[in-house]
Amino acid sequence: MNELSREQQERLARHAIQRAVARESDRLFEPAKSPAEKLRAAGLDRAQVHNLENIAYSTDRLSDIYDFLKKQTGRPGRLGQKWQHENVGPELLSALSSLGREANQIATTVRIEYPEAIDDDAARRIHLELCREYLKHVAAHYQYSEAVQ
């Protein structure tokens, strides 16, 4: 078999990562319902959920997403209480953090097949993409639950 060039490995690795993220996104669809329903039950404003999703899509740092959730959950007064409702803020933090394990697995699997195409930052970038997918589902479930009530 011919050896693949670095460029070919990178293209194939990107495609493999996209497929793996898509599979994981589909798996995350149902688990995202629970926090969305808790946010809705807490009476959280749609803008807050939209802001969380926007943070995820506008940053290249996982810490920005975590910091947003921590700030909202830790706020004094009514808004903080809404993010604390049924422990939803910490639940979201935990769910996002746990996606790191899946991101590491995806990066490791792709690295085995395309060793020249995966750098040391791949798992972090995959983790960020999985967080975006999860929060996209949370926001969609939230908006849908708002519309059908």
Secondary structure, DSSP 8 states (H G I E B T S, - for coil): -----HHHHHHHHHHHHHHHHHHHHHHHTTTTHHHHHHHHHTT--HHHHHHHHHHHHH-S-HHHHHHHHHHHHH-SHHHHHHHHGGGHHHHHHHHHHHHHHHHHHHHHHHHHH-TTT--TTHHHHHHHHHHHHHHHHHHHHHHHHHHH-
